[in-house]
Amino acid sequence: MNFENVTAVAKANVYFDGKVVSHSVLFGDGSKKTLGLIYPGEYHFGTDAAEEMAITDGTCEVMLDGQDTTATYEAGTAFEVAAKSGFTIRVKEGICQYVCSFLS
């Protein structure tokens, strides 16, 4: 996945003592994506805006807030999270890489 004509923000977004790290990419139309890495562990994220998380490398398990089952996602798959919601993501081994798109 490549992006052209964007502004990359050099300062990283660092969560959970560096176990989840992302960088923001800003587009000319005002939209934003984050490109990130998730190291092994389990993490919960809240959302303000709706998001699509596209997995670009590795594997993770995800449980959306309000659900009681997990789904597995690997490279080439994606999941959506509603606005004002959240999800728990677990990486068992290796590094999971993602592109997060903020939906309107």
N, C-alpha and C positions, 0 to 999 in steps of 0.2 A: 504494500500500500504506500503510495507516494503522494505528497501534497506539494503543489506549486504555488508560487506567489503568496507566501504566508509570512507571518512574523512569528518567530520562535522565542519564547520567553526563557532566558537562560537560568533564572532562579527556579530551582526545583520545588515542587510541592512534596513535602516529606511527611509521612504518616507512620505511626506505630514504630517509633524509634528506627526509622529508615528501612523498615521491612516492606513498605509500599512507597514508591517514588514515581512521580510523574512530572512531565513538562507540558505547559500550555502552548498551543499553536493557535494563532489568531488569523482569521481570514478577512479579506477585504469587505465582505458583506456583513461583518460584525459577528459572525458565528465563531465558536470556539470549540476546540477539541483538546483532550489531554491524551498524551502517549505515556504509558507507564509500565512498570515492572512490579510484580507481586512475588515476594519470596515466601517460602513455606510458612504456613500458619493459618490462623482463622481471624478474620477481621470483619467488623460491621461498619457500614457506611450509611449515612443518611443522605437524602437527596432534596434539594430545593426544586430544581427543574427536572423534568423527565429526562432520562438518559438512555442511550443505547451503548452497551459495552460489547465491542467486537474483540474476540480473542484472536490474537495474531500468532501466538506461539505458546506452547504448553497446554496444561489442562487445569481446570478448576471446578469446584462444586459450588453451587449458588443456592441459597434459600432466600426468596423474596419475603419481605415483611408481610405478616398475615397468612403465610402459607406454612404448612408443616412437612413439606417434602422438599428434597433437594433435587437439582438437575445438574448434570455434568456437561460442561462446555469445553471444547478443544479448539485448536487453531482452525479458523474458517467458519466458526459459529458465533452467534451473538445472542444477547438477551436484552430486554428492555425493562426499565424500572420506572414506575410512575413518579410524578412530582410529589413532593412532600411525603415521601415514603423512605424505603431503605432496603438494604440487602446485606446478608452475611456471605462472605466469599471465603472459601478454603482452598489452599494449595497444599497438596500432600507432599510433592517433591519437585525439585527443579524450580524454574522460574516461569511464571505465567506473564505474558506480555499482552497488552491491550491498547485499544484506541477507544476512548470514551467520547461520544458525540452528545452534545446537549440539545435536546429536542424542544421545539416550541409548542 
